[in-house]
Amino acid sequence: MALVVFADEANDLGQLEDCARMMYMHYAWHNVPTWLIGPQYCGGPIPQRRANVLQVWPQHGPLESLRPEEFNPRIEALATQHCK
């Protein structure tokens, strides 16, 4: 299980960090891996567009620029582990 928060207004690290602070009580209470995802940027087909992704729980990770095909396997791995 995981929590993915789409922060459509968060265009940079500072704005994602602001969102993380506002959401802290929520994701700390649920105590599951949590990522914040900003809006897609760059042109091209939607599957190739990148978004800023920030893991905030249980450990704070670095800001990453990922396409869906790069992020989705992380969630799929968590789902596989959870549903055993």
Backbone torsions as a table, in degrees:
resi	resn	phi	psi	omega
1	MET	NA	147.9	-179.4
2	ALA	-152.4	165.8	175.7
3	LEU	-121.3	124.6	177.4
4	VAL	-119.0	120.4	-178.2
5	VAL	-109.1	122.0	177.2
6	PHE	-90.9	109.8	-178.0
7	ALA	-100.9	80.6	-172.5
8	ASP	-62.8	-20.2	-178.6
9	GLU	-98.6	-3.2	-175.1
10	ALA	-92.5	100.6	-174.7
11	ASN	-95.3	-5.7	-179.9
12	ASP	-151.5	177.4	-176.9
13	LEU	-58.8	-43.1	-179.2
14	GLY	-59.7	-42.2	179.9
15	GLN	-70.9	-35.5	174.9
16	LEU	-66.0	-39.0	177.2
17	GLU	-64.0	-39.4	176.1
18	ASP	-60.3	-44.5	178.0
19	CYS	-62.1	-41.5	179.0
20	ALA	-60.5	-41.7	178.8
21	ARG	-64.5	-41.9	-179.4
22	MET	-67.8	-31.0	-176.6
23	MET	-92.7	-3.1	-170.6
24	TYR	-51.3	-50.8	-177.1
25	MET	-59.1	-35.9	-178.2
26	HIS	-68.4	-52.4	-176.1
27	TYR	-76.5	-27.2	175.4
28	ALA	-67.7	-37.8	179.5
29	TRP	-66.3	-42.1	-179.9
30	HIS	-72.5	-29.0	175.9
31	ASN	53.8	48.3	175.0
32	VAL	-127.0	156.4	177.3
33	PRO	-53.2	133.0	-173.8
34	THR	-132.5	134.6	176.2
35	TRP	-126.2	144.4	170.0
36	LEU	-106.2	135.2	-179.2
37	ILE	-124.0	122.6	177.4
38	GLY	-80.0	-179.4	-179.6
39	PRO	-68.4	154.7	176.4
40	GLN	-67.4	148.5	174.8
41	TYR	-138.4	173.1	-174.2
42	CYS	77.2	159.8	179.2
43	GLY	-90.5	-170.7	177.9
44	GLY	97.6	-179.0	179.5
45	PRO	-61.1	147.3	-176.6
46	ILE	-53.1	-43.8	-179.1
47	PRO	-62.6	-17.6	-178.8
48	GLN	-99.7	-4.7	-179.5
49	ARG	-75.6	142.9	179.9
50	ARG	-95.4	159.2	172.7
51	ALA	-142.1	151.3	173.9
52	ASN	-74.8	131.9	-177.6
53	VAL	-127.0	131.4	-178.6
54	LEU	-131.9	116.7	173.7
55	GLN	-79.6	131.0	-177.0
56	VAL	-120.1	-10.9	-179.5
57	TRP	-153.0	140.7	3.3
58	PRO	-79.4	-18.4	175.0
59	GLN	-118.9	146.8	177.5
60	HIS	-81.8	124.8	-178.9
61	GLY	-105.9	176.8	177.6
62	PRO	-76.7	158.9	173.9
63	LEU	-68.7	131.4	179.1
64	GLU	-124.9	148.3	174.5
65	SER	-107.4	107.2	-171.6
66	LEU	-127.3	149.4	169.4
67	ARG	-89.7	159.5	179.0
68	PRO	-52.3	-40.1	-178.1
69	GLU	-66.6	-18.3	177.5
70	GLU	-89.6	-29.8	-178.0
71	PHE	-89.6	-40.3	-174.3
72	ASN	-54.6	-38.6	178.7
73	PRO	-59.2	-28.9	177.6
74	ARG	-64.2	-45.0	179.9
75	ILE	-69.0	-40.7	178.9
76	GLU	-61.6	-39.3	178.3
77	ALA	-64.4	-41.2	177.5
78	LEU	-64.2	-41.5	179.5
79	ALA	-64.0	-40.8	179.3
80	THR	-63.3	-43.1	179.0
81	GLN	-66.0	-39.4	-176.4
82	HIS	-70.5	-35.5	-172.2
83	CYS	-92.8	20.8	179.2
84	LYS	-73.4	NA	NA
